[in-house]
Amino acid sequence: KKGLYPVVIQAACAGCGTCSAECPNDTITMRHFTDLQILGQVDAILEEKPMEKVVAFACNWCSYAGGDTCGTSRLQYPASVRLIRTMCSGRVDEDFIWRAFEKGAPVVLVSGCHFSDCHYISAVTWTQQRVEKIWTQMEKLGLRPERLQLDWISAAEGQKFARVMRQMDELLKQIGPAEVEESRKIVAEFLREKREKKEKRLAKSAAGETVGAAAGPKEGG
């Protein structure tokens, strides 16, 4: 509403970061897991030899802890996997995923708690909806949706963690440089158009225009 701004009630905040990932204007951020911090990790991982790496976003409470269990159990997983810890899979903004593909990631994995184990009750439902949305967009853009994987791994599932990471490494080997380079161009153009639409939307908001006013009066209204 014009003249009013959202205010976060910190005492009511669960701390998952889902609201930050879902905010269409990126006006909500999360302490210690800001967009700039996470995007910086994506960029650093893919700065050199991106074709040899899997970018894996891991929930602090489950899948990332599953990696710890994997290690303490002396299980091995491929060195191609690069983990980025988030407090919840719900924090994984679609911009993080698109950035990874734009920077040349052959495979991206989003992992989190099982639905019955979610530390934030229902945040994983938002994760699944977001990933499914990206799968649909990838199909429309002519990109293989299987290059974006979604899996649920609990803190106790060290063996599953190792197995999933081996599967990601096998998928990595099936993707060639030509496909990755072509997808980088497609995603870069997609993100450029997305940024332009966002800038126009924010400009209208700053000018005090509403969606209804921009669309004009309804017939018979």
For each residue, the residues with C-beta under 8 A, 3 or more apart:
1: 4
2: 208 210
3:
4: 1
5:
6: 27 28
7:
8: 13 19 28
9: 12 13
10: 13
11:
12: 9
13: 8 9 10
14: 120 121 123
15: 87 88 120
16: 87 88 90 91 119 120 123
17: 20 21 30 33 86 87 88 90 91
18: 21 22 88 90 91 120 123 126
19: 8 22 23 28
20: 17 23 28 29 30 33 35 91 93
21: 17 18 90 91 92 93 94 126 130
22: 18 19 126 130
23: 19 20 26 27 28
24: 198 201
25: 198 201 202 205
26: 23 29 35 95
27: 6 23
28: 6 8 19 20 23
29: 20 26 34 35
30: 17 20 33 34 87 91
31: 34
32: 37
33: 17 20 30 37 38 86 87 91
34: 29 30 31 37 38
35: 20 26 29 38 39 93 95 96
36: 39 40
37: 32 33 34 40 41
38: 33 34 35 41 42 84 86 91 93 96
39: 35 36 42 43 95 96 99
40: 36 37 43 44
41: 37 38 44 45 84
42: 38 39 45 46 55 84 96 99 100 103 105
43: 39 40 46 47 99 103
44: 40 41 47
45: 41 42 50 53 55 82 84
46: 42 43 50 53 55 100 103 104 105
47: 43 44 50
48:
49: 52 53
50: 45 46 47 53 103 104 105 106 180
51: 104 106 177 180
52: 49 80 172
53: 45 46 49 50 80 81 82 105 106 172
54: 78 80 81 82 105 106 107 108 109 165 168 169 171 172
55: 42 45 46 82 84 100 105 107 108 109
56: 81 82 83 84 108 109 111 165 168
57: 83 84 86 89 92 96 97 108 109 110 111
58: 63 64 66 67 83 84 85 86 111 112
59: 62 63 64 86 87 88 89 111 112 113 119
60: 64 65 85 86 87 88
61: 64 65 87 88 113 119 155
62: 59 65 66 111 112 113 114 117 119 152 153 154 155
63: 58 59 66 67 89 111 112 113 151 152 153 154 161
64: 58 59 60 61 67 68 83 85
65: 60 61 62 68 69 155
66: 58 62 63 69 70 153 154 155 156 157 158 160 161
67: 58 63 64 70 71 77 83 158 161
68: 64 65 71 72 155 158
69: 65 66 72 73 155 156 157 158 161
70: 66 67 73 75 77 158 159 161 162
71: 67 68 74 75 158
72: 68 69 158
73: 69 70 158 159
74: 71
75: 70 71 158 159 161 162
76: 162
77: 67 70 81 161 162 165 166 169
78: 54 81 165 166 168 169
79:
80: 52 53 54 168 169 172
81: 53 54 56 77 78 109 165 168 169
82: 45 53 54 55 56
83: 56 57 58 64 67
84: 38 41 42 45 55 56 57 58 96
85: 58 60 64
86: 17 33 38 57 58 59 60 89 91 92
87: 15 16 17 30 33 59 60 61 91
88: 15 16 17 18 59 60 61 91 112 113 118 119 120 123 124 127
89: 57 59 63 86 92 110 111 112 113 123 124 127
90: 16 17 18 21 112 120 123 124 126 127
91: 16 17 18 20 21 30 33 38 86 87 88
92: 21 57 86 89 96 97 110 127 130
93: 20 21 35 38 96 97
94: 21 97 98 130 133 134
95: 26 35 39 98 99
96: 35 38 39 42 57 84 92 93 99 100
97: 57 92 93 94 100 101 108 110 134 148
98: 94 95 101 102 134 187 190 191
99: 39 42 43 95 96 102 103
100: 42 46 55 96 97 103 105 108
101: 97 98 104 105 108 143 147 183 184 187
102: 98 99 184 187 188 191
103: 42 43 46 50 99 100 184
104: 46 50 51 101 180 181 184
105: 42 46 50 53 54 55 100 101 108 180
106: 50 51 53 54 147 171 172 175 179 180
107: 54 55 147 148 149 168 171 172 175
108: 54 55 56 57 97 100 101 105 147 148 149
109: 54 55 56 57 81 148 149 150 151 164 168
110: 57 89 92 97 127 131 148 149 150 151
111: 56 57 58 59 62 63 89 150 151 152 153 164
112: 58 59 62 63 88 89 90 118 123 124 127 152 153
113: 59 61 62 63 88 89 117 118 119 124 152 154
114: 62 117 118 124 152 154
115: 118 124 125 152
116:
117: 62 113 114 154
118: 88 112 113 114 115 121 122 123 124
119: 16 59 61 62 88 113 123
120: 14 15 16 18 88 90 123
121: 14 118
122: 118 125 126
123: 14 16 18 88 89 90 112 118 119 120 126 127
124: 88 89 90 112 113 114 115 118 127 128 152
125: 115 122 128 129
126: 18 21 22 90 122 123 129 130
127: 88 89 90 92 110 112 123 124 130 131 150
128: 124 125 131 132 150
129: 125 126 132 133
130: 21 22 92 94 126 127 133 134
131: 110 127 128 134 135 148 150
132: 128 129 135 136
133: 94 129 130 136 137
134: 94 97 98 130 131 137 138 148
135: 131 132 138 139 145 148
136: 132 133 139 140
137: 133 134 140 141 190
138: 134 135 141 143 144 145 147 148
139: 135 136 142 143 145
140: 136 137
141: 137 138 186 187 190
142: 139 186
143: 101 138 139 147 183 186 187
144: 138 147 179
145: 135 138 139 148
146: 149 171
147: 101 106 107 108 138 143 144 171 175 183
148: 97 107 108 109 110 131 134 135 138 145
149: 107 108 109 110 146 167 168 171
150: 109 110 111 127 128 131
151: 63 109 110 111 164
152: 62 63 111 112 113 114 115 124
153: 62 63 66 111 112 157 160 161 164
154: 62 63 66 113 114 117 157 160
155: 61 62 65 66 68 69
156: 66 69
157: 66 69 153 154 160 161
158: 66 67 68 69 70 71 72 73 75 161 162
159: 70 73 75 162 163
160: 66 153 154 157 163 164
161: 63 66 67 69 70 75 77 153 157 158 164 165
162: 70 75 76 77 158 159 165 166
163: 159 160 166 167
164: 109 111 151 153 160 161 167 168
165: 54 56 77 78 81 161 162 168 169
166: 77 78 162 163 169 170
167: 149 163 164 170 171
168: 54 56 78 80 81 107 109 149 164 165 171 172
169: 54 77 78 80 81 165 166 172 173
170: 166 167 173 174
171: 54 106 107 146 147 149 167 168 174 175
172: 52 53 54 80 106 107 168 169 175
173: 169 170
174: 170 171
175: 106 107 147 171 172 179 180
176: 179 180
177: 51 180 181
178: 181 182
179: 106 144 175 176 182 183
180: 50 51 104 105 106 175 176 177 183 184
181: 104 177 178 184 185
182: 178 179 185 186
183: 101 143 147 179 180 186 187
184: 101 102 103 104 180 181 187 188
185: 181 182 188 189
186: 141 142 143 182 183 189 190
187: 98 101 102 141 143 183 184 190 191
188: 102 184 185 191 192
189: 185 186 192 193
190: 98 137 141 186 187 193 194
191: 98 102 187 188 194 195
192: 188 189 195 196
193: 189 190 196 197
194: 190 191 197 198
195: 191 192 198 199
196: 192 193 199 200
197: 193 194 200 201
198: 24 25 194 195 201 202
199: 195 196 202 203
200: 196 197 203 204
201: 24 25 197 198 204 205
202: 25 198 199 205 206
203: 199 200 206 207
204: 200 201 207 209 214
205: 25 201 202 208 209
206: 202 203
207: 203 204
208: 2 205
209: 204 205 213 214
210: 2 213 214
211: 214 215
212: 215
213: 209 210 216
214: 204 209 210 211
215: 211 212
216: 213
217: 221
218: 221
219:
220:
221: 217 218
